[in-house]
Amino acid sequence: QVQLVESGGGLVPPGASLRPSCAASGIISRLNVMAWYRQAPGKQRELVALITTGGSTNYADSVKGRFTISREQETNTLYLQMNRLKPEDAAVYYCNAARPTKMYWGQGTQVTVSS
């Protein structure tokens, strides 16, 4: 009932920035928490950052100080500002949205960090 579409990934050199976005559509009420996850080849999917409707945020230790999650509530768009990207940040980044009883996933956007 909720569709999440990520965009804005790409190939960038170390130290560069990207700002992928996630557009939510469908029945979008009560999406209290939205989050970014990432999964690199051979690794488990990990939580990168989350944000609540009230604006509270949490970040993985590996991205604290470099990434900023934000939510544009009127357009139901989630963003992840990624600064000072490192090769270890390379992964498929997935948008996640949660209602009190349901969770939804996007298809992911590829982020590659390489010289």
Secondary structure, DSSP 8 states (H G I E B T S, - for coil): -EEEEEE--EEE-TT--B--EEEEEES-TT--EEEEEEE-TTS--EEEEEEETT--EEE-TTTTTTEEEEEETTTTEEEEEE-S--GGG-EEEEEEEE-SS-EEE---EEEEE--
